[in-house]
Amino acid sequence: MRQQSFAIIAALAAAGLAASTHAATIVTFADPAMGPSEPLFEVNTSTNILTGSWTASGLTLQTPGLAAADLVDAQFVMSAVAILSPLPSATLGPGQIDFWDSSSVLQMTITFSGGLLSSSFGFGSSEFQGNNVTFSGPLLGGTILTQEAFGFSFANPSSTPSGYRASASFTSSATVVPAPAGLAALGMACMGIARRRRR
């Protein structure tokens, strides 16, 4: 009987933790470009390379999932990423994206082991997503988040002799677990259930 009670309590605790664990937006930005003349990304099908950056003004990196303030006039640079399979749905190699504030101080780094580039400028969406994503840097207050997600949604495509360029908006998410106080409350609730069962 006691083993059954502990099993029930453990199941309730796990269910409560799973229910309170969810994905939340960490950082995001709207497309800062005014049109196709200000691309953020370039796909080169001759060299099979994806490059990306924004070094002008006008990009506000919003931080809804962090205690840090939004970064006005933020900039980013992505390392050249290998395109490993043919478009329109290509797999990508590893890469890194660095975000700086308006004073050129590094604020966040995103690393990824691979990704997916979908190029469908008809009725479908065109986007770039990362796999096995890690967030780190001062913007996160020293925390390192692993196995997370990000995505760029492309817009304003324009053809080039070797591929295309596009502007983009950005969003990223991370798994959020309850704060220690929330876990303590969950533990107290489970203990209360155990006491009632013993009576």
C-alpha positions as CSV (number, residue, x, y, z in Angstrom):
1,M,0.0,0.0,0.0
2,R,2.8,2.4,0.9
3,Q,4.6,1.6,-2.4
4,Q,1.4,2.4,-4.3
5,S,1.1,5.7,-2.4
6,F,4.6,6.7,-3.3
7,A,4.0,5.7,-6.9
8,I,0.9,7.9,-7.1
9,I,2.8,10.8,-5.5
10,A,5.7,10.4,-7.9
11,A,3.3,10.3,-10.9
12,L,1.5,13.4,-9.7
13,A,4.8,15.3,-9.2
14,A,5.9,14.3,-12.7
15,A,2.6,15.3,-14.2
16,G,2.7,18.6,-12.4
17,L,6.2,19.3,-13.5
18,A,5.4,18.4,-17.1
19,A,2.3,20.6,-17.1
20,S,4.3,23.5,-15.8
21,T,7.2,23.0,-18.2
22,H,6.6,24.8,-21.4
23,A,8.4,26.5,-24.3
24,A,8.6,30.3,-24.0
25,T,9.9,32.9,-26.4
26,I,13.4,34.0,-25.3
27,V,14.3,36.7,-27.9
28,T,12.7,37.9,-31.1
29,F,12.8,40.6,-33.7
30,A,10.6,41.9,-36.4
31,D,12.1,42.3,-39.9
32,P,14.2,45.5,-39.8
33,A,14.5,45.8,-43.6
34,M,12.6,48.3,-45.6
35,G,12.5,46.0,-48.7
36,P,14.7,43.7,-50.9
37,S,17.5,46.3,-51.1
38,E,18.3,45.5,-47.4
39,P,18.8,41.7,-47.2
40,L,19.7,39.9,-44.0
41,F,20.5,36.6,-45.7
42,E,22.0,35.4,-48.9
43,V,21.7,31.8,-50.3
44,N,24.5,31.0,-52.8
45,T,23.7,27.8,-54.7
46,S,27.1,28.0,-56.5
47,T,29.1,27.7,-53.4
48,N,26.3,26.0,-51.3
49,I,26.7,28.6,-48.5
50,L,24.1,30.5,-46.4
51,T,25.3,33.8,-44.9
52,G,23.5,36.3,-42.7
53,S,24.0,39.5,-40.9
54,W,22.5,42.9,-40.0
55,T,24.9,45.7,-39.1
56,A,22.7,48.7,-39.8
57,S,20.3,50.5,-37.3
58,G,16.7,49.6,-36.9
59,L,16.8,46.1,-35.4
60,T,15.2,45.9,-31.9
61,L,16.0,42.6,-30.3
62,Q,13.1,42.0,-27.9
63,T,13.7,39.9,-24.8
64,P,10.3,38.7,-23.5
65,G,11.7,35.6,-22.0
66,L,14.6,37.3,-20.1
67,A,15.1,39.7,-17.3
68,A,17.3,41.8,-19.6
69,A,16.0,44.9,-21.4
70,D,15.4,45.0,-25.1
71,L,18.4,45.8,-27.3
72,V,17.7,48.8,-29.6
73,D,19.8,49.0,-32.8
74,A,21.1,45.5,-32.2
75,Q,23.3,43.8,-34.8
76,F,24.0,40.2,-35.6
77,V,26.5,38.2,-37.7
78,M,26.2,34.5,-38.6
79,S,29.1,32.3,-39.6
80,A,28.9,30.9,-43.1
81,V,26.7,27.8,-43.0
82,A,27.1,24.9,-45.5
83,I,24.1,23.9,-47.5
84,L,24.3,20.1,-47.5
85,S,21.4,19.1,-49.7
86,P,19.5,20.6,-52.6
87,L,16.8,23.2,-52.2
88,P,13.8,23.7,-51.8
89,S,14.2,21.8,-48.5
90,A,17.9,21.7,-47.7
91,T,19.7,20.4,-44.6
92,L,22.4,22.7,-43.2
93,G,25.7,22.3,-41.4
94,P,26.6,23.8,-38.0
95,G,26.9,27.5,-37.3
96,Q,27.0,30.3,-34.9
97,I,25.1,33.6,-34.6
98,D,26.4,36.5,-32.5
99,F,24.2,39.4,-31.3
100,W,25.7,42.7,-30.3
101,D,24.2,45.8,-28.7
102,S,24.5,49.3,-30.3
103,S,27.9,49.8,-28.6
104,S,29.2,46.6,-30.3
105,V,29.3,44.6,-27.1
106,L,28.6,40.9,-27.5
107,Q,25.3,40.1,-25.8
108,M,24.2,36.7,-26.9
109,T,25.6,33.7,-28.9
110,I,23.5,31.0,-30.6
111,T,25.2,27.9,-31.7
112,F,23.6,25.1,-33.6
113,S,24.8,21.7,-34.9
114,G,22.7,21.8,-38.1
115,G,19.4,23.1,-39.5
116,L,16.9,23.2,-42.3
117,L,16.5,25.8,-45.0
118,S,13.2,25.8,-46.9
119,S,12.9,28.0,-49.9
120,S,9.3,28.2,-51.2
121,F,8.5,31.7,-52.4
122,G,5.1,30.7,-53.8
123,F,2.3,29.8,-51.4
124,G,4.5,28.1,-48.8
125,S,6.8,29.8,-46.2
126,S,10.5,30.2,-46.6
127,E,12.5,29.8,-43.4
128,F,15.7,28.8,-41.7
129,Q,15.6,26.8,-38.5
130,G,18.4,25.5,-36.3
131,N,18.8,22.1,-34.6
132,N,20.5,21.3,-31.3
133,V,20.5,24.9,-30.4
134,T,22.4,26.5,-27.4
135,F,21.9,30.1,-26.1
136,S,24.6,31.8,-24.1
137,G,26.0,35.2,-23.2
138,P,25.5,38.2,-20.9
139,L,21.9,38.7,-22.1
140,L,21.0,35.4,-20.4
141,G,22.6,36.5,-17.1
142,G,25.2,33.7,-17.2
143,T,22.7,30.9,-17.9
144,I,23.4,28.5,-20.8
145,L,20.3,27.0,-22.4
146,T,20.7,23.9,-24.5
147,Q,18.5,21.8,-26.8
148,E,16.4,24.9,-27.7
149,A,15.0,26.3,-31.0
150,F,15.1,29.3,-33.3
151,G,13.7,30.3,-36.7
152,F,14.1,33.0,-39.3
153,S,11.1,33.7,-41.5
154,F,12.3,35.0,-44.9
155,A,10.6,37.9,-46.7
156,N,11.4,40.3,-49.6
157,P,13.2,37.7,-51.7
158,S,15.3,38.9,-54.7
159,S,17.2,36.8,-57.2
160,T,21.0,37.0,-57.6
161,P,23.1,35.3,-60.3
162,S,24.0,32.5,-57.9
163,G,20.8,32.2,-55.7
164,Y,18.8,34.7,-53.8
165,R,18.8,37.3,-50.9
166,A,16.0,37.9,-48.4
167,S,15.2,39.9,-45.3
168,A,13.9,38.1,-42.2
169,S,12.2,38.2,-38.9
170,F,13.4,36.0,-36.0
171,T,12.1,34.2,-33.0
172,S,13.7,31.8,-30.5
173,S,12.3,29.6,-27.7
174,A,13.5,27.7,-24.7
175,T,12.0,25.2,-22.4
176,V,11.0,26.9,-19.2
177,V,10.8,24.9,-15.9
178,P,9.1,26.1,-12.7
179,A,11.0,28.3,-10.4
180,P,12.2,26.7,-7.1
181,A,9.3,28.2,-5.2
182,G,6.9,26.5,-7.7
183,L,8.6,23.2,-7.3
184,A,8.4,23.5,-3.5
185,A,4.7,24.2,-3.7
186,L,4.3,21.1,-5.9
187,G,6.2,19.1,-3.3
188,M,4.0,20.4,-0.5
189,A,0.9,19.5,-2.4
190,C,2.1,15.9,-3.0
191,M,3.0,15.6,0.7
192,G,-0.5,16.7,1.6
193,I,-2.0,14.0,-0.6
194,A,0.2,11.5,1.0
195,R,-0.9,12.5,4.5
196,R,-4.6,12.3,3.5
197,R,-4.0,8.8,2.1
198,R,-2.4,7.5,5.4
199,R,-5.4,8.7,7.5
